[in-house]
Amino acid sequence: MNSDTMNQAKRIPGHRFLHSPGPTRVPDEVVHAMSRQPMDLADPRLLDVIGACESGLRRLLRTREAQVFMYSANGHGAWEAVITNLVAPGQTVLVPGTGHFSESWAVQTEALGGRVVRTPYLEGFPIDAGAVEQALRADIHHEIVAVFAVHTDTASSVTSDLRALRTAINAAGHPALFVVDVVASLGAAPFAMDELGANVVIGASQKGLMVPPGLGFVAVDSAAMAVARRNPMPRFYWDWERRSSELAYRKFCGTPPQSLLLGLEAALSLIFQEGVDQIIARHRLIARAVHAAVDGWSGGGALQFFSRVPEARSTSVTTVLVQPGIDPEAIREVARERFQVAIAGGLGPLAGRVFRIGHLGDMNPAMILGCLAGVEAALKVQGVSPGRGGMQQAVACLAEG
Ligand SMILES: *Cc1c(COP(=O)(O)O)cnc(C)c1O
């Protein structure tokens, strides 16, 4: 068979820029760690890898006490774990509105028999902590079991103030558990589970953690474990009690996803080598460069920030609203196919209205300039005015440091 008949994909020279907000680029060290042969399940090295992942995640989440459970699953799997462990059919949770991701989590909870009270979501705005406090005060019989809060909604690129939410729950004097989804913010924005007073935290491998998709995890404190123990909801694979074991086979309810664990171990080691504070500062700088570019582009009137509150703009991803008549999917296609820059589109009600630039994980200033240049070139191809020039502003921002 020669290459004409093999239907081979043509090799594209050079680096392809992956700027989706997950999956993100995987560092070479992680790729290499994952390319090892599997281990037998009794191999003590396997237990060491699992232990390193658990303690590394606890360190990154800044919790001393919480137990970590990891699943061969994506973020939705980790949501399912939380719902089935904490919410019996007919019980209620409060889901503060952040957009697509809060709504997806709410719908999944309802599909599993839970009831959901929602606080309203205003497009482009973070969670309204006042509305959360009000909803909890209105629940005089304390029927709400938990508050399910999304830290950074990856669709809107808005980050909410988790401390304000904790304060609201305390002010209402409500015993609901505080469950936080940091899938999109962990490793890109400051977070401290114990200091915050979160009872459960949810994450996944493929965003700020720089590992391929497929590993979801939760950290669970003793108050949440106690609620889970009393919860009669039938469950098996997701069950925290069943997974509380020293045996690898029990911890994972079967064979552990070894390659992903090896990747996570390597990624956590990169994270602690660089330093969490340094990583957050790097994400802030790169996000500022993206914001400078969007600010420049928006001068042309064709594009604008979706996020309406500058302080709530995420350090992970930026959602750009396009004027009616401009097709963000066409911009994405030109960026990907002609300029090798992959950006994301709109989710749920934002489909066809926005594009999104991911800027988290294994990223540096020159990479974000490459991405922004590719996007600006795609805008030009599509006849969209680049305003005052996004690139120039991004370069100026990075030059300032
Ligand atoms: C990506 C994401 C999820 C879902 O993760 P999947 O791995 O796609 O299932 C959940 N919550 C947030 C905030 C996310 O960004």
The ligand as a MOL file (V3000), in Angstrom:
LIG
                    3D

  0  0  0     0  0            999 V3000
M  V30 BEGIN CTAB
M  V30 COUNTS 15 15 0 0 0
M  V30 BEGIN ATOM
M  V30 1 C -15.2000 21.3660 31.9420 0
M  V30 2 C -16.0670 21.5970 33.1230 0
M  V30 3 C -16.9080 20.6080 33.6600 0
M  V30 4 C -17.1820 19.3200 32.9840 0
M  V30 5 O -16.0730 18.5760 32.7540 0
M  V30 6 P -16.1230 17.3900 31.6680 0
M  V30 7 O -14.8030 16.7600 31.9050 0
M  V30 8 O -16.2610 18.0220 30.3300 0
M  V30 9 O -17.2560 16.5110 31.9960 0
M  V30 10 C -17.5980 20.8870 34.8030 0
M  V30 11 N -17.4890 22.0720 35.3990 0
M  V30 12 C -16.7160 23.0610 34.9030 0
M  V30 13 C -16.6550 24.3610 35.6050 0
M  V30 14 C -15.9960 22.8510 33.7440 0
M  V30 15 O -15.2370 23.8320 33.2450 0
M  V30 END ATOM
M  V30 BEGIN BOND
M  V30 1 1 1 2
M  V30 2 1 2 3
M  V30 3 2 2 14
M  V30 4 1 3 4
M  V30 5 2 3 10
M  V30 6 1 4 5
M  V30 7 1 5 6
M  V30 8 2 6 7
M  V30 9 1 6 8
M  V30 10 1 6 9
M  V30 11 1 10 11
M  V30 12 2 11 12
M  V30 13 1 12 13
M  V30 14 1 12 14
M  V30 15 1 14 15
M  V30 END BOND
M  V30 END CTAB
M  END
